[in-house]
Amino acid sequence: MEFREERRSNESENHIPVGLYHDLADMGTEPESCNIDGSDCTVVSDNVSDFTNDQMFSCLTHTTTAISSFQTCLIENHLSSTTNSVAQVNALFDSY
């Protein structure tokens, strides 16, 4: 069951897949990520690392109503403390 949950990319509107949190923290080879109905799968582009749990949770507030606002917060407030580029972060989010 847990493995299937990890593979889902678009479970519901503005859903943030649990795998994204792991991918923001550590760079690694990823399995395919698939839509909930299995109609579309993609390999996750994970060239991102170094975001901390504190940084991620600081971007999850009552005003975070879309995954894009989470992405923007990470880039604007925390990217400079990591070794990542905007392009790498955007590619990771686009993978999901």
Secondary structure, DSSP 8 states (H G I E B T S, - for coil): -HHHHHHBS-SSTT---HHHHHHHH------EEE-TTSS-EEE---------HHHHHHT-STT--SHHHHHHHHHHHHGGGSS--HHHHHHHHHH-
